[in-house]
Amino acid sequence: MNAIELRNVTKGYPLFKVDNISTDVKQGFITGLIGPNGAGKSTLIRMITGLIHPDRGTVRTLGSENPSGDVAVKQRLGIVSDECFYYEHLTIREMSRLIAPFYSRWDHAVFKSYLEQFELSPKKKIQDLSKGMKIKFSLAVALSHDADLLVMDEPTSGLDPIFRRELLDLLADMIQDESKSIIFSTHITTDLERIADYIAFVNQGKLIFNEAKDDVLERYTIVKGDMDLLDADTRRQFVGIRETSIGFEALSDNKVEAQRMFGSEALLHRPALEDLIYFTAKGGRQHA
């Protein structure tokens, strides 16, 4: 079962294009969406939630090709973003009373418990909340109407490390219900290394991969060695290379081949997700 299905999705802007992306987000799992700034992550999120429509191709969210116009699908979506979509002059209590009637599965007791857990006063006005507190409020709303798909666009960017850890624990608990799904776009890749099941990597509007996180981190490898190991053949082995006066550091997407090629002459180690973004976005040779 898939929570989201993208087929040949293209969306063009004057200086940027999401280019012919086809992939699935599996139901019952957390999928991390990664990539550098301007890669197309937010554009994909907006198409998935129905805020914009593709120029070509189809987007099916929870089985619907029109999530923005399908009331039943809107009921099942929870959205958490670093942008604030609420009326700033209202209090948390007033805003929640406006929101609640839109959701048939709204649970006021659950919402109240999240406010207490997140230390948010219902009397506080939205405009007086810090960025992190606004994200906590958005999260409380998203988790209080039993959403089947939680869409998170940079939700941890304004949160302190303690609450970020609490948030990840909350998401891990939510996903225990295998009917729930989460897509999580973030620059803080260490969060995804903790909780994501799948990683979808977008760069320059194209999908590089969408695979199980452990498979990705097992397939790629970081190679460190002396400059004399680099020649025309070995350079082709790498997704990206960083060269310095004392040697090189590079990313290979084929650990087995890298081990065969370099043996004990270079140091190989498991990459972090941040390494994949850095070396893929930079590509080629980067002098330091």
Backbone torsions as a table, in degrees:
resi	resn	phi	psi	omega
1	MET	NA	140.7	178.9
2	ASN	-117.3	136.9	174.0
3	ALA	-80.4	-33.7	-178.6
4	ILE	-137.3	138.6	175.2
5	GLU	-131.6	122.7	176.7
6	LEU	-111.2	130.0	179.9
7	ARG	-130.3	110.7	176.6
8	ASN	52.8	43.0	-174.6
9	VAL	-79.0	124.7	178.5
10	THR	-131.2	133.8	176.1
11	LYS	-140.7	119.0	-174.9
12	GLY	-108.0	141.8	172.3
13	TYR	-127.4	167.6	-177.1
14	PRO	-54.0	-38.5	-176.2
15	LEU	-116.8	10.3	-173.8
16	PHE	-159.6	150.7	177.2
17	LYS	-147.2	132.3	163.8
18	VAL	-81.1	122.3	-162.4
19	ASP	-115.5	97.7	166.7
20	ASN	55.7	54.3	-178.4
21	ILE	-92.2	129.5	174.2
22	SER	-128.6	122.1	178.1
23	THR	-167.9	170.8	178.9
24	ASP	-125.6	149.0	169.1
25	VAL	-110.5	116.9	-171.4
26	LYS	-76.6	140.6	176.8
27	GLN	-69.9	140.3	175.7
28	GLY	90.3	9.2	-176.5
29	PHE	-135.4	165.9	172.6
30	ILE	-101.5	120.0	177.1
31	THR	-109.0	121.9	177.3
32	GLY	-89.5	132.7	178.2
33	LEU	-107.4	115.9	-175.4
34	ILE	-124.1	162.9	178.6
35	GLY	155.3	160.3	178.9
36	PRO	-69.2	170.3	174.4
37	ASN	-56.2	137.5	178.1
38	GLY	78.8	10.8	-177.6
39	ALA	-77.2	-24.5	-177.9
40	GLY	120.8	4.7	-176.7
41	LYS	-62.2	-50.6	-177.3
42	SER	-66.4	-34.4	176.7
43	THR	-63.0	-42.6	177.3
44	LEU	-63.2	-43.9	179.0
45	ILE	-59.1	-43.1	-179.0
46	ARG	-65.8	-34.9	176.9
47	MET	-71.9	-39.1	179.3
48	ILE	-62.2	-37.6	-178.9
49	THR	-89.6	-2.8	176.2
50	GLY	84.5	9.4	179.0
51	LEU	-71.1	-31.3	172.7
52	ILE	-134.6	164.2	-178.2
53	HIS	-118.1	146.4	179.1
54	PRO	-68.6	152.7	172.6
55	ASP	-71.3	-37.5	177.8
56	ARG	-142.7	158.4	179.3
57	GLY	88.0	179.5	-177.2
58	THR	-128.7	145.6	174.0
59	VAL	-121.9	120.5	175.9
60	ARG	-113.5	117.8	179.0
61	THR	-113.7	118.6	-176.1
62	LEU	51.6	38.9	175.2
63	GLY	86.8	-4.2	-176.4
64	SER	-110.4	137.0	175.2
65	GLU	-86.4	-1.2	-178.6
66	ASN	-135.5	66.1	-176.2
67	PRO	-60.9	-28.3	-178.8
68	SER	-72.8	-27.4	-178.1
69	GLY	-105.7	-0.9	-177.3
70	ASP	-100.9	103.5	-176.0
71	VAL	-60.7	-38.5	-179.1
72	ALA	-63.0	-35.9	178.3
73	VAL	-73.1	-41.1	177.7
74	LYS	-57.0	-36.0	178.3
75	GLN	-61.1	-29.7	-172.5
76	ARG	-97.2	0.0	-178.8
77	LEU	-101.0	136.6	169.2
78	GLY	-120.9	132.0	-176.0
79	ILE	-124.4	128.3	176.5
80	VAL	-126.0	123.2	-176.2
81	SER	-135.5	162.8	174.5
82	ASP	-80.5	-1.6	172.6
83	GLU	-92.7	148.0	179.9
84	CYS	-101.3	120.8	-176.8
85	PHE	-103.0	8.9	-171.8
86	TYR	-102.1	162.7	178.6
87	TYR	-71.6	113.7	-172.2
88	GLU	-64.8	-28.6	-174.7
89	HIS	-81.2	-8.9	-179.4
90	LEU	-90.5	157.6	173.4
91	THR	-82.1	167.8	176.6
92	ILE	-58.2	-42.7	179.5
93	ARG	-62.7	-45.7	-179.3
94	GLU	-64.2	-40.5	-179.5
95	MET	-66.6	-40.8	-179.6
96	SER	-65.5	-33.8	178.0
97	ARG	-68.4	-29.3	174.8
98	LEU	-72.8	-38.2	-174.8
99	ILE	-76.0	-42.3	-169.8
100	ALA	-51.6	-43.7	-176.8
101	PRO	-63.4	-17.1	-179.7
102	PHE	-76.2	-14.9	-174.6
103	TYR	-118.9	119.0	-178.7
104	SER	-67.7	-23.4	-178.0
105	ARG	-103.8	18.1	179.3
106	TRP	-62.2	132.9	-179.3
107	ASP	-121.9	105.0	-176.1
108	HIS	-64.3	-35.1	-179.7
109	ALA	-64.9	-39.3	177.8
110	VAL	-65.4	-44.5	179.7
111	PHE	-59.9	-45.2	179.9
112	LYS	-60.9	-39.9	-178.9
113	SER	-66.5	-35.3	178.0
114	TYR	-69.8	-38.2	176.4
115	LEU	-59.4	-41.8	179.1
116	GLU	-66.7	-43.7	-179.2
117	GLN	-63.5	-37.6	-177.5
118	PHE	-89.3	1.6	179.0
119	GLU	57.0	49.8	178.3
120	LEU	-111.1	122.6	178.4
121	SER	-79.6	128.1	178.7
122	PRO	-64.3	-15.5	-179.5
123	LYS	-86.2	-9.0	-175.1
124	LYS	-79.9	137.0	178.4
125	LYS	-76.5	147.3	179.9
126	ILE	-56.3	-40.6	-176.6
127	GLN	-65.2	-19.5	-179.3
128	ASP	-94.5	1.0	179.1
129	LEU	-83.9	143.1	171.5
130	SER	-70.7	169.5	179.3
131	LYS	-58.7	-43.4	179.1
132	GLY	-63.3	-38.8	179.4
133	MET	-68.4	-35.2	176.3
134	LYS	-64.1	-38.5	177.3
135	ILE	-66.4	-39.4	176.9
136	LYS	-61.7	-40.7	178.1
137	PHE	-64.0	-44.6	177.9
138	SER	-59.3	-39.6	179.6
139	LEU	-67.0	-41.6	177.8
140	ALA	-59.7	-42.6	177.8
141	VAL	-62.8	-48.2	-175.7
142	ALA	-63.2	-31.9	-176.7
143	LEU	-90.0	-1.5	-173.6
144	SER	-102.5	2.9	176.3
145	HIS	-125.4	25.5	170.5
146	ASP	56.8	47.3	-178.4
147	ALA	-64.5	141.5	176.7
148	ASP	-85.9	-26.1	178.7
149	LEU	-130.6	119.1	177.1
150	LEU	-102.2	119.9	-179.7
151	VAL	-108.2	118.6	-173.1
152	MET	-120.9	117.1	-177.8
153	ASP	-112.3	101.4	-177.3
154	GLU	52.7	48.9	-173.9
155	PRO	-74.2	-21.1	-173.7
156	THR	-98.9	3.3	-173.3
157	SER	-64.9	-27.2	-178.5
158	GLY	-109.0	16.2	-174.4
159	LEU	-105.3	146.3	176.4
160	ASP	-75.0	160.8	-175.0
161	PRO	-58.4	-33.9	-178.5
162	ILE	-66.3	-48.3	-178.8
163	PHE	-71.6	-31.1	175.7
164	ARG	-57.8	-42.6	178.2
165	ARG	-64.3	-40.6	178.1
166	GLU	-63.7	-40.1	179.2
167	LEU	-61.7	-44.7	-179.4
168	LEU	-62.6	-36.8	176.7
169	ASP	-65.2	-39.9	177.2
170	LEU	-60.2	-45.2	-179.0
171	LEU	-65.1	-40.2	178.4
172	ALA	-62.5	-37.7	176.9
173	ASP	-66.9	-43.1	-178.4
174	MET	-59.4	-39.4	-173.3
175	ILE	-76.8	-6.1	174.3
176	GLN	-62.5	-27.9	172.2
177	ASP	-80.4	108.0	-170.6
178	GLU	-70.4	-3.0	174.3
179	SER	-86.3	-11.3	-179.3
180	LYS	-92.6	152.2	178.9
181	SER	-141.4	151.4	179.9
182	ILE	-135.0	131.7	167.1
183	ILE	-115.6	129.7	-164.0
184	PHE	-131.5	104.4	177.2
185	SER	-96.3	126.8	-178.3
186	THR	-158.6	153.7	171.2
187	HIS	-89.2	-15.2	-178.3
188	ILE	-88.0	82.5	-170.5
189	THR	-67.6	-21.4	177.4
190	THR	-63.4	-29.7	176.0
191	ASP	-62.4	-43.5	-179.1
192	LEU	-69.1	-34.3	177.8
193	GLU	-63.6	-26.5	178.6
194	ARG	-77.8	-41.0	-167.0
195	ILE	-125.8	-16.4	-173.1
196	ALA	-72.6	143.8	172.9
197	ASP	-92.2	-39.1	179.8
198	TYR	-125.8	153.0	176.4
199	ILE	-125.4	124.2	172.9
200	ALA	-107.7	121.4	-174.9
201	PHE	-112.1	120.2	-179.9
202	VAL	-115.1	134.6	177.6
203	ASN	-142.7	128.8	179.6
204	GLN	51.6	41.1	175.1
205	GLY	79.1	2.5	-179.6
206	LYS	-116.6	148.7	176.7
207	LEU	-83.2	118.4	177.5
208	ILE	-79.8	-45.0	174.1
209	PHE	-165.7	161.0	168.2
210	ASN	-140.8	98.3	-171.4
211	GLU	-140.1	166.7	173.5
212	ALA	-57.8	133.5	-174.9
213	LYS	-54.7	-46.3	-176.6
214	ASP	-65.3	-35.6	178.1
215	ASP	-64.8	-41.3	-179.8
216	VAL	-62.2	-50.1	-175.5
217	LEU	-70.7	-18.8	175.6
218	GLU	-84.4	-30.9	-177.2
219	ARG	-78.3	-39.4	179.9
220	TYR	-82.8	156.6	173.8
221	THR	-149.8	149.3	172.5
222	ILE	-93.9	131.3	178.6
223	VAL	-114.4	128.7	175.7
224	LYS	-122.2	132.2	-179.1
225	GLY	-165.4	-177.9	178.6
226	ASP	-78.1	154.8	-176.8
227	MET	-61.5	-27.7	-177.9
228	ASP	-69.6	-7.4	175.3
229	LEU	-81.8	-13.8	-177.6
230	LEU	-90.8	125.8	169.4
231	ASP	-144.3	-173.5	-175.8
232	ALA	-59.1	-38.5	-178.3
233	ASP	-72.7	-45.5	-177.0
234	THR	-70.0	-32.3	178.1
235	ARG	-59.8	-35.9	-178.7
236	ARG	-67.1	-16.0	179.7
237	GLN	-72.4	-19.8	-167.8
238	PHE	-105.0	144.2	171.6
239	VAL	-71.0	-40.6	179.5
240	GLY	-158.0	152.5	-176.8
241	ILE	-132.0	139.2	171.0
242	ARG	-117.8	119.7	-177.5
243	GLU	-109.1	140.7	175.9
244	THR	-130.7	-179.3	-179.3
245	SER	-70.4	-17.2	-177.2
246	ILE	-110.4	-2.1	179.9
247	GLY	158.5	-161.2	-178.8
248	PHE	-136.5	157.2	171.8
249	GLU	-131.5	131.5	-173.6
250	ALA	-145.2	159.3	178.7
251	LEU	-110.9	127.9	174.1
252	SER	-113.9	141.3	177.2
253	ASP	-96.1	15.6	178.5
254	ASN	-142.5	89.5	-175.0
255	LYS	-62.8	-38.9	-178.5
256	VAL	-61.7	-45.6	179.9
257	GLU	-67.1	-38.2	178.6
258	ALA	-63.8	-40.2	177.4
259	GLN	-63.7	-40.6	179.0
260	ARG	-65.5	-40.6	-174.0
261	MET	-74.7	-39.0	-172.6
262	PHE	-106.1	-21.0	178.2
263	GLY	52.6	-129.2	-178.2
264	SER	-92.9	5.1	-177.2
265	GLU	-78.8	-17.2	180.0
266	ALA	-131.4	161.3	177.1
267	LEU	-96.5	125.7	178.4
268	LEU	-113.2	137.1	175.3
269	HIS	-148.7	161.5	-176.9
270	ARG	-66.6	132.6	-179.4
271	PRO	-82.0	163.2	165.8
272	ALA	-94.1	163.0	177.7
273	LEU	-59.3	-34.2	178.8
274	GLU	-61.3	-34.6	177.3
275	ASP	-63.5	-39.7	179.5
276	LEU	-62.0	-42.8	179.7
277	ILE	-65.6	-47.7	-175.3
278	TYR	-61.0	-53.9	-173.7
279	PHE	-72.2	-33.5	178.7
280	THR	-70.7	-41.8	-179.4
281	ALA	-67.1	-38.5	-179.0
282	LYS	-78.0	-46.4	-178.3
283	GLY	61.9	-180.0	170.1
284	GLY	45.6	-142.7	-178.4
285	ARG	-108.2	131.3	177.4
286	GLN	-119.7	113.2	-177.5
287	HIS	-86.5	139.3	178.7
288	ALA	-118.0	NA	NA
